[in-house]
Amino acid sequence: MALRIPPGRAGRTWLLRRLDVAHRGAELLDRKRQVLLAEQARVRAQAEQARRDWLEAASQVDAWTERAGLVDGELRLEQLTRHARARASLELTWRNLMGAQLPRDEAIDIPEPPLLSALGGSSASVLLARAGSEATRAAARYAVAERADAELAAELGRAARRLRALRDRWIPQHEQALAALDVALDEAQREQAIRIRWLTQLSPTTG
């Protein structure tokens, strides 16, 4: 898109002002990228730890499911699960970091399992219920960390695109226009000086 530059030296002032704003904008975007990259590194380390915790918790669920199935039988386990009526819940808060909306788990509420031993369940089924609660907590923490990573990646992508647009197109376009205008202004000044000199030479000598 062609620039609509004001004529004469007003155009030079206009271009210089826009270039100053663009350079400051590029510096701010670069600073923003650095902050977001540092936060992304922290969140990804957190997500990796959460993933390991979740995988470990899930393996415990698998192990205790197998043991409880052997001790109580699948039919008995299915009957016991019907007594767990309450649902787990996750309460989130959100914070803004340089435009990225990041979630944070404030409370992970896992209802206490029913008293399985009183319902005829074995100790294996009790331990299975506990393992399920831990796996649910780990899965929630992992999901929150993954969402935060996705939000940071999206905002980093937007910042990178804006920074490239400034550095690769917007700033060079205005710098080229400024250089061309400086050449035109210098040429006009030389032509004006020549005309003044020519008119001076043509004027009659007084005395």
Secondary structure, DSSP 8 states (H G I E B T S, - for coil): ------SHHHHHHHHHHHHHHHHHHHHHHHHHHHHHHHHHHHHHHHHHHHHHHHHHHHHHHHHHHHHHHHHH-HHHHHHHHTT-----EEEEEEEEETTEEEEEEEEEE------TTTTT--HHHHHHHHHHHHHHHHHHHHHHHHHHHHHHHHHHHHHHHHHHIIIIIIHHHHHHHHHHHHHHHHHHHHHHHHHHHHHHHHS----
